[in-house]
Amino acid sequence: MAALQISHGSVVNLKNELKQLEEEEQKVLAQQLLEQQQHNDDRNACSITIIIDNASWHREVTDDTKPPQCLWGKQMIVNWLDDHNILYVDDISKAELLQLAYENLPKKKYKVDEEAKIIELISYELAWANMKTCIRDRNTKFTSAEVNKVAQEWIDNLDETEAANYVNHVKQCVATFKKADMFAEKIEEELNDDDDEHEYSVYSADTDNDDDE
């Protein structure tokens, strides 16, 4: 039986190829692990729980998810159905319209939850954004260990002054939003006053014409 002849060079080449394949496999596994960790982070970020008391203003739903009221007139219920794209026939009673609305109520959304989504009003979101920027700029090895190392360094260097700046920025945003709301309310009141004056003028003119006749 003839012996299998394998040169030393072939063995070396084979070892190099196996080593290269092993390194490539390690890179693929590391990338998959990093993607899985990022996916878990994103999933956990979407499930933050805000613990608050049972005050009435904490349980107030958004305007678009408020249900219609029994004391509403028929036209108001019709408007609610139109706003929520719910089909109905014209020749039904108010009670039937109300029942149709209750059968198609949207999922409740609470105002406190919607406000929590506004990044400008959350100080720790500003800190989180800065930390991610730091990691992106300084992470050169693209490994989870390096990410943890850079993140921990950023946290250790976060001092009282920078933390206070985040809080003050939120306070400034709140003040700006309040000013905008007050301005919008003032404009709305002026527009309503103009409409009332116009309607009164038209009514007065019609009354004068009736008196002349």
N, C-alpha and C positions, 0 to 999 in steps of 0.2 A: 504494500500500500504506500503510495507516494505521499511524502510529507508536504503540507501546505506551506509554501514559501511566501512570507510577508516581510517586506523590507522595513528597516528601522524608520525610514522616512515616511512610509505609509502609516505606521503606528503613531508617529508624532502628528501627522496631519489629522488622523482620526481623533486623537485626543483634543486637538485644537478645535475641531468642528463640534465635538461633544461639549466642550467648555463654552463655545460660542452659543450653542443652542440652549445650554443651561442658563447663561446670562440673559439671553433674550426672553426665556421663559420667566425668569425672576422679574424682569422689567414689566412684562405683561401682568404678572400677578400683583406687582406693586401698584401698577396703574389701576387695575380692577379694584384693589383694596381702597385706594384713594377715592375712586369714584363712588364706591359703596359708602364710605364715610361721609362724603359730601351729600349723597342722597339721604343718609340718615339724619345729617344735620339739617337739611332742608325740610325733611318730614317733621323733625322735632320742632323746628322753628314755626311750623304751621299749627302746632298744638299747644301753644303757650296758654296757660290758665291764669285768668285774672280773678283774684278772690276779693269780693267786695261785700258790703252788707246789703240788707234787704230794703234799703230806702226806696221810696217810690220813684225818684228820678233815676235810679239805677236800673229800674225795670221798664223804663219808657222805651217803646218800640219806635222805629223810624217811621216817618210819614208814609212812605210807600208800602209799608207792611201793616199799617193800622187797619183793622177790620171796620166795615161800615156799622153805623149805630142804628138801633131800632127807631130812634126819634128822628132820624133823617127823613127828609121828603123823598118822594119817588125819584125826582130828577137827580138828586144828589147820589142816590144809589146807582142810577143809570150812569152817571159820570164816573163813579168808582169802577163800575164794570168796564167802561170804555178805557179808562186809564190802565186797567190790568189785562186788556185784550181778551175779555171774556164775552163770548157770543150769547145773545139772548133774542127772543122774539118780542115784537112790539106790543102785542096784545096780552100781556100778563100783568098780574097785580103787583103791588109793592111787596107783599109778603113773599110772592114767588121770586121776585128779583132778589130779595134779601136772602132767601134760602139758597139761590144760585150763587150768591156771593160767598156765603159761608161754606159752601161745598168746594169753593175754589180759592180759599184763603191762601195767600203766599206764606212761605216760611218766615217766622218772626226773625227780625233783625233788631238788635238793641243798639240804642245810640251810643252807649258806652263802648260797645264792641267796635262800632264804626270809627269812633274817635281814636281808639287804640291803634287803628291802622294808619293814622296820619303820623308819619315819621317825625315831622317837625315838632310834634307835641310830646315826643318821648325822648327823654334825655339819654337813656341807655342805648337807644337806636343810633344816636349820633356817635356815641363812644364805640359801638359795634362797627359802624361804617369806617371810622378812623383806624380801628384795629385791623380790619380786613385790608385797608389800603397799605398799612405797614407790612402786613404779611405778604401781600402781593409784590411789594417793592423789595423786600429783603429775603424772600424765600427763593434761594438759588439751587437747592438740592431736590426740591419737589418731592419730599417725603413727608409722611405724617409726623415723624419725629421732629423734623425741622419746623413744620407748622406749629407744633406744640411749643417748641423752644422759643420761636419768635413771638408767639402769642403771650407766653408767660413773661417774656422780657417786657413786652408792651404793658402788660398789666402791672408789673412791678414798678414801672416808671410812671404810671398814672398817679399824679399827685393831686392834692386838694384843690389847687388853683385851676387845673384843667377840668376837673370834675365840676367845679363851680361854674366854669364857662359853659358847659353843656346845659346846666340848669338855667343859667341866665339867658342863654339863647332861646330855650323853650319859653321862658317868661316873655321875652320880646315878641316871639311869634304869637303868643296868646294875646298880647296887647294889640298887635297889628290886626289880628282877626276880629277882635272886639270893635276896633275902630271901623273896620270895613263893614261889620254888621250894623253898627249904629248909622253909618253913612247910608247904607242901603235902606234901612228902615225910614230914615228921614226923607230920602228920595221917594220912597213908596207913599209916605204920608202926603207929600206935596203933590204927587200925581193923583192920588185919590181926592185931594181937595180941589184940584183943577177939574176933575171929572164931575164932582158935586156942583161946582159953580157953573159948569157948562150945562148940566142937566137942569139946574134952577133957572138959568137964563132962557133955555128953550121953553121950559114950563111957563115962565112969566110972559114970554112973547106969545105963546099960544093963548094964555088967559086974556091978555090984552086984546088979541084979535077977536076972541069970543065976545068980549065986552063991547067992542066997536060994532059988531054985527047986531 
